[in-house]
Amino acid sequence: MKQLPVIFKCSHHRNGNSDHAAALFLQGIRAAGGAAEIINLGDMDFEHCIGCLKCRTAADNRCIFAEKDGAQELYDKIISAPFTFFASPIYFYHLPSRLKTFIDRGQWAFEAATGNSAVMDGLCARPAYACLFAGRPKGEKLFEGAELSLKFFLRFFKAELKPSMVFRGIDEPQDLKNDQKKCAQVIEYGLNAWQKLEDNG
């Protein structure tokens, strides 16, 4: 069975703007004839990277916490997915803590990507997408830190972060849902992601 794209809902609470963006992105994928899997990343809890660097010499660069939580299963999904999508709020100019913890635990992927990993060496380049929301209406570098973290984290999986869809002044839980123009943009974002996948075979 062909692996589906993976949509990550990264907010710490449900039924807000990030969840709605994930649903809209999926709506776009389905409108193009596709399907995807949704992961509620914000509901999950992960052990923190403790900087032990044991993944540097472990078999398959496995993290010492790989059997203690569901992080490794999600990394495997990123490895297998034809593309990924992250819907996330911005907290103090950066990503929410559970997503950042998930990224930090990706140290094993850095070690694998820069070493001699058969898994990573065999990967093809794939796209990744993100939709980010900030309550602040202004801020020249409001999304810069979040995008850089996502970009270099995903690079270890040979996934290239495409230009993110970013929205300022989206603060209350229903702000996105109440803006039909922005909703249409997210739907189109998902539709185009699937169409590009189909076009590339």
Backbone hydrogen bonds in HBPLUS format (Angstrom, degrees):
<---DONOR---> <-ACCEPTOR-->    atom                        ^
c    i                          cat <-CA-CA->   ^        H-A-AA   ^      H-
h    n   atom  resd res      DA  || num        DHA   H-A  angle D-A-AA Bond
n    s   type  num  typ     dist DA aas  dist angle  dist       angle   num
A0037-GLU N   A0005-PRO O   2.92 MM  32  6.26 168.3  1.93 161.7 163.0     1
A0006-VAL N   A0083-PHE O   3.21 MM  77  6.78 148.8  2.32 148.3 156.0     2
A0085-PHE N   A0006-VAL O   2.91 MM  79  6.36 141.7  2.06 157.6 161.3     3
A0007-ILE N   A0037-GLU O   2.72 MM  30  5.99 167.1  1.73 167.4 170.9     4
A0039-ILE N   A0007-ILE O   2.75 MM  32  6.06 160.7  1.79 170.5 172.8     5
A0008-PHE N   A0085-PHE O   2.67 MM  77  5.98 174.0  1.68 168.5 169.7     6
A0087-ALA N   A0008-PHE O   2.96 MM  79  6.24 168.6  1.98 179.3 176.8     7
A0009-LYS N   A0039-ILE O   2.84 MM  30  6.09 174.4  1.84 171.2 172.7     8
A0041-LEU N   A0009-LYS O   2.90 MM  32  5.60 113.7  2.35 134.3 152.7     9
A0042-GLY N   A0009-LYS O   3.15 MM  33  6.48 152.3  2.23 151.0 150.7    10
A0010-CYS N   A0087-ALA O   2.95 MM  77  5.89 164.4  1.98 171.5 171.1    11
A0020-HIS N   A0016-GLY O   3.03 MM   4  6.23 156.9  2.08 148.2 155.4    12
A0021-ALA N   A0017-ASN O   2.85 MM   4  6.04 154.2  1.92 145.7 152.9    13
A0022-ALA N   A0018-SER O   2.99 MM   4  6.26 155.1  2.05 147.5 153.7    14
A0023-ALA N   A0019-ASP O   3.04 MM   4  6.35 155.8  2.10 146.8 153.0    15
A0024-LEU N   A0020-HIS O   2.90 MM   4  6.16 152.9  1.97 149.0 156.8    16
A0025-PHE N   A0021-ALA O   2.85 MM   4  6.04 160.4  1.89 152.1 157.3    17
A0026-LEU N   A0022-ALA O   2.99 MM   4  6.18 158.7  2.03 145.4 151.2    18
A0027-GLN N   A0023-ALA O   2.89 MM   4  6.09 145.2  2.01 137.6 147.9    19
A0028-GLY N   A0024-LEU O   2.95 MM   4  6.31 149.3  2.05 147.8 155.0    20
A0029-ILE N   A0025-PHE O   3.03 MM   4  6.40 154.4  2.10 146.1 153.0    21
A0030-ARG N   A0026-LEU O   2.89 MM   4  6.16 162.8  1.92 154.5 158.6    22
A0031-ALA N   A0027-GLN O   2.91 MM   4  6.10 147.3  2.01 142.1 151.6    23
A0032-ALA N   A0028-GLY O   3.15 MM   4  6.41 133.4  2.38 139.2 150.5    24
A0032-ALA N   A0029-ILE O   3.11 MM   3  5.23 134.4  2.33  97.1 109.6    25
A0034-GLY N   A0029-ILE O   2.83 MM   5  5.10 158.5  1.87 144.1 139.5    26
A0033-GLY N   A0030-ARG O   2.93 MM   3  4.89 158.0  1.97 103.3 109.6    27
A0043-ASP N   A0040-ASN O   3.10 MM   3  5.59 156.0  2.16 111.8 119.0    28
A0044-MET N   A0041-LEU O   3.04 MM   3  5.39 160.5  2.08 112.9 119.2    29
A0056-ARG N   A0053-LEU O   3.07 MM   3  5.49 156.7  2.13 108.0 115.1    30
A0057-THR N   A0054-LYS O   3.27 MM   3  5.82 145.1  2.40 110.9 117.5    31
A0058-ALA N   A0054-LYS O   3.06 MM   4  6.08 127.9  2.35 144.0 158.9    32
A0061-ASN N   A0058-ALA O   2.89 MM   3  4.69 152.0  1.97 125.4 120.4    33
A0062-ARG N   A0059-ALA O   3.18 MM   3  6.14 162.9  2.21 127.5 128.9    34
A0066-ALA N   A0063-CYS O   3.07 MM   3  5.16 166.3  2.09 114.0 115.3    35
A0068-LYS N   A0065-PHE O   2.92 MM   3  5.14 159.5  1.96 114.1 120.9    36
A0074-LEU N   A0070-GLY O   3.37 MM   4  6.68 149.4  2.47 146.4 154.1    37
A0074-LEU N   A0071-ALA O   2.99 MM   3  5.25 122.6  2.33 101.8 116.4    38
A0075-TYR N   A0071-ALA O   2.97 MM   4  6.37 153.1  2.04 153.2 161.6    39
A0076-ASP N   A0072-GLN O   2.93 MM   4  6.17 156.5  1.98 149.6 155.9    40
A0077-LYS N   A0073-GLU O   3.13 MM   4  6.42 138.4  2.31 133.2 143.9    41
A0077-LYS N   A0074-LEU O   3.10 MM   3  4.94 121.9  2.46  90.3 105.1    42
A0078-ILE N   A0074-LEU O   3.07 MM   4  6.45 151.7  2.15 146.9 153.7    43
A0079-ILE N   A0075-TYR O   2.95 MM   4  6.29 155.5  2.01 150.0 157.1    44
A0080-SER N   A0076-ASP O   3.02 MM   4  6.24 147.9  2.13 141.4 149.3    45
A0081-ALA N   A0077-LYS O   2.80 MM   4  5.78 145.6  1.91 151.1 159.8    46
A0129-TYR N   A0084-THR O   2.85 MM  45  6.17 152.9  1.92 142.6 151.7    47
A0086-PHE N   A0129-TYR O   2.91 MM  43  6.36 147.5  2.02 136.6 145.6    48
A0131-CYS N   A0086-PHE O   2.81 MM  45  6.28 155.1  1.87 159.3 163.4    49
A0088-SER N   A0131-CYS O   2.98 MM  43  6.44 160.6  2.02 160.6 166.7    50
A0133-PHE N   A0088-SER O   3.00 MM  45  6.40 148.8  2.10 146.5 153.9    51
A0090-ILE N   A0133-PHE O   2.70 MM  43  5.80 130.0  1.95 175.4 166.2    52
A0091-TYR N   A0094-HIS O   2.68 MM   3  5.24 158.4  1.73 157.3 158.3    53
A0094-HIS N   A0091-TYR O   2.96 MM   3  5.24 143.2  2.09 106.7 118.2    54
A0100-LYS N   A0096-PRO O   2.99 MM   4  6.23 160.6  2.03 154.2 160.5    55
A0101-THR N   A0097-SER O   2.80 MM   4  5.97 154.1  1.87 147.7 154.6    56
A0102-PHE N   A0098-ARG O   3.00 MM   4  6.18 154.6  2.06 141.4 148.2    57
A0103-ILE N   A0099-LEU O   2.91 MM   4  6.21 151.4  2.00 147.2 155.2    58
A0104-ASP N   A0100-LYS O   2.84 MM   4  6.09 162.3  1.87 151.1 155.8    59
A0105-ARG N   A0101-THR O   2.95 MM   4  6.16 153.0  2.02 147.5 154.4    60
A0106-GLY N   A0103-ILE O   2.84 MM   3  5.10 148.4  1.94 105.9 116.5    61
A0107-GLN N   A0104-ASP O   3.22 MM   3  6.07 143.6  2.36 122.2 123.5    62
A0109-ALA N   A0106-GLY O   2.84 MM   3  5.20 128.4  2.10 106.9 120.6    63
A0110-PHE N   A0106-GLY O   3.23 MM   4  6.73 148.6  2.33 148.8 157.7    64
A0111-GLU N   A0107-GLN O   3.01 MM   4  6.37 161.4  2.05 154.1 158.3    65
A0112-ALA N   A0108-TRP O   2.90 MM   4  6.17 152.1  1.98 143.3 151.6    66
A0113-ALA N   A0109-ALA O   2.75 MM   4  5.88 161.8  1.79 149.0 154.3    67
A0114-THR N   A0110-PHE O   2.96 MM   4  6.06 147.6  2.07 148.8 156.3    68
A0115-GLY N   A0112-ALA O   3.28 MM   3  5.08 153.1  2.36  95.5 103.4    69
A0121-ASP N   A0117-SER O   2.90 MM   4  5.94 163.0  1.93 150.9 156.6    70
A0122-GLY N   A0118-ALA O   3.20 MM   4  6.04 141.0  2.36 133.5 140.8    71
A0123-LEU N   A0120-MET O   3.14 MM   3  5.37 164.8  2.17 109.9 114.6    72
A0126-ARG N   A0158-LYS O   3.00 MM  32  6.47 150.8  2.09 151.2 159.1    73
A0160-GLU N   A0126-ARG O   2.73 MM  34  6.15 154.8  1.80 158.2 165.5    74
A0128-ALA N   A0160-GLU O   2.84 MM  32  5.61 131.8  2.07 146.8 135.8    75
A0162-LYS N   A0128-ALA O   2.85 MM  34  5.97 173.8  1.86 163.2 161.0    76
A0165-MET N   A0130-ALA O   2.90 MM  35  6.21 170.4  1.91 159.4 158.7    77
A0132-LEU N   A0165-MET O   2.89 MM  33  6.37 150.4  1.98 153.8 163.5    78
A0167-PHE N   A0132-LEU O   2.95 MM  35  6.34 151.4  2.04 159.4 168.7    79
A0134-ALA N   A0167-PHE O   2.96 MM  33  6.31 157.5  2.01 167.2 172.6    80
A0169-GLY N   A0134-ALA O   2.83 MM  35  5.97 104.7  2.40 136.3 156.1    81
A0170-ILE N   A0134-ALA O   2.96 MM  36  5.70 149.7  2.06 143.6 139.5    82
A0169-GLY N   A0136-ARG O   3.10 MM  33  5.06 149.3  2.20 110.7 110.6    83
A0142-LEU N   A0139-GLY O   3.24 MM   3  4.93 159.4  2.28 111.9 108.8    84
A0144-GLU N   A0141-LYS O   3.30 MM   3  5.08 146.0  2.42  96.1 105.8    85
A0147-GLU N   A0143-PHE O   2.98 MM   4  6.14 166.2  2.00 161.0 165.1    86
A0148-LEU N   A0144-GLU O   2.99 MM   4  6.18 158.1  2.04 150.6 156.6    87
A0149-SER N   A0145-GLY O   3.06 MM   4  6.27 162.7  2.09 150.0 154.3    88
A0150-LEU N   A0146-ALA O   3.03 MM   4  6.27 169.2  2.04 153.6 156.5    89
A0151-LYS N   A0147-GLU O   2.82 MM   4  5.87 160.8  1.86 147.5 153.9    90
A0152-PHE N   A0148-LEU O   3.07 MM   4  6.23 172.0  2.08 154.4 154.8    91
A0153-PHE N   A0149-SER O   3.02 MM   4  6.00 152.7  2.10 146.3 154.4    92
A0154-LEU N   A0150-LEU O   2.97 MM   4  5.97 170.1  1.98 152.4 155.3    93
A0155-ARG N   A0151-LYS O   3.08 MM   4  6.17 138.3  2.26 135.7 147.2    94
A0156-PHE N   A0153-PHE O   3.32 MM   3  5.89 143.9  2.46 109.0 116.4    95
A0157-PHE N   A0154-LEU O   2.90 MM   3  5.34 144.6  2.03 111.1 121.5    96
A0159-ALA N   A0154-LEU O   3.05 MM   5  5.13 164.1  2.08 139.2 137.0    97
A0158-LYS N   A0155-ARG O   2.93 MM   3  4.78 157.7  1.98 109.2 111.4    98
A0175-ASP N   A0172-GLU O   3.03 MM   3  5.42 171.2  2.04 125.3 126.5    99
A0178-ASN N   A0174-GLN O   2.98 MM   4  6.10 144.7  2.11 152.6 161.5   100
A0179-ASP N   A0176-LEU O   2.93 MM   3  5.27 164.1  1.96 115.9 120.7   101
A0183-CYS N   A0179-ASP O   3.03 MM   4  6.32 158.8  2.08 151.7 158.6   102
A0184-ALA N   A0180-GLN O   2.97 MM   4  6.10 156.4  2.02 142.8 148.1   103
A0185-GLN N   A0181-LYS O   3.14 MM   4  6.44 145.2  2.27 140.5 149.9   104
A0185-GLN N   A0182-LYS O   3.09 MM   3  5.01 119.6  2.47  92.5 107.8   105
A0186-VAL N   A0182-LYS O   3.10 MM   4  6.47 152.5  2.18 151.7 157.8   106
A0187-ILE N   A0183-CYS O   3.05 MM   4  6.35 161.1  2.08 152.5 157.8   107
A0188-GLU N   A0184-ALA O   2.98 MM   4  6.16 160.6  2.02 145.8 151.0   108
A0189-TYR N   A0185-GLN O   2.94 MM   4  6.12 145.6  2.06 139.2 149.1   109
A0190-GLY N   A0186-VAL O   3.08 MM   4  6.43 154.0  2.15 150.5 155.1   110
A0191-LEU N   A0187-ILE O   2.95 MM   4  6.23 161.1  1.99 151.7 157.5   111
A0192-ASN N   A0188-GLU O   2.83 MM   4  5.98 166.4  1.85 153.0 156.1   112
A0193-ALA N   A0189-TYR O   3.08 MM   4  6.23 147.9  2.18 137.8 146.7   113
A0194-TRP N   A0190-GLY O   3.12 MM   4  6.43 159.2  2.17 151.6 155.3   114
A0195-GLN N   A0191-LEU O   2.98 MM   4  6.21 162.2  2.01 151.1 156.8   115
A0196-LYS N   A0192-ASN O   2.91 MM   4  6.02 157.3  1.97 148.7 153.7   116
A0197-LEU N   A0193-ALA O   3.18 MM   4  6.39 147.7  2.29 136.7 145.3   117
A0198-GLU N   A0194-TRP O   2.95 MM   4  6.29 158.3  1.99 153.3 158.7   118
A0199-ASP N   A0195-GLN O   2.83 MM   4  6.04 156.3  1.89 148.2 155.4   119
A0200-ASN N   A0196-LYS O   3.03 MM   4  6.13 141.4  2.18 139.5 148.3   120
A0201-GLY N   A0198-GLU O   3.08 MM   3  5.11 159.1  2.13 103.4 109.5   121
